[in-house]
Amino acid sequence: MRKPFISANWKMNKTIEETGEFINSFLPMVKDVTDVDILIAPPVTSLQAAASLLKATNVKLGAQNVFYEEKGAFTGEISPGMLLSAGCSYVIIGHSERRQYFMETDEIVNKKIKTARKNGLEVILCIGESLKEREENKTFEVLERQLTGSLKDISLEGITIAYEPIWAIGTGKTATKEQANEAHAHIREWLNKNRKGADKTRILYGGSVTPENIKSLMAEPEVDGALVGGASLKPDSFAGIVKGARK
Ligand code: 13P
């Protein structure tokens, strides 16, 4: 069985002070949770402070993005080595907001995953269709295209997939548990057909996950966890999601 995995993606929210306040109130709420893997991905400015508070706890630290070169003249970019030295063990790559606002293509995502894995970071790869693509019945085609491009020449070791339908992100419109399971099953089928070890790969759902809907999503066989935006910003609501994810 795959261990449930709940990750917070704070996006561009929280200062260093706010990060500390969150972690100090969140940790006691989840200190006894051993049956769910927990990850927080704050903005890069908060990583080091978060790392020192999370040391020797059951909560791991991740970043929301990384560059595909290891060092050099790339003003404003952050390398995998820098994330490791700030205390990260994970990085989220290919989020739809990065694809939409920062023109990240599957080819760029592929390069980022390769450099992150080479340096020992675990990766959460985000994929998902737009509303238009869903309405045109292109969901599976889009997922396959993203998987093919993003995972080119990459094994599944150290990779988690997050299925985030763009129309469900920040909209309050969650995919139904059946829609989520169907997409996850299709992703797993592709992984099984094209890579070794797909049974062990966790597939998270992302898009308007709340403490209220997490249980029914997790009851689906192919949903192994969640990548949470808005509802991860408050300690009690994120703790509620973590506890609701116990299978
Ligand atoms: P929301 O939970 O705010 O819909 O965001 C989902 C998401 O994009 C997580 O990466």
Residues whose N, C-alpha, C, O or C-beta is under 5 A from the ligand:
A	BS01	13P	N9 A168 I169 G170 T171 G206 G207 S208 V209 L227 V228 G229 G230 A231
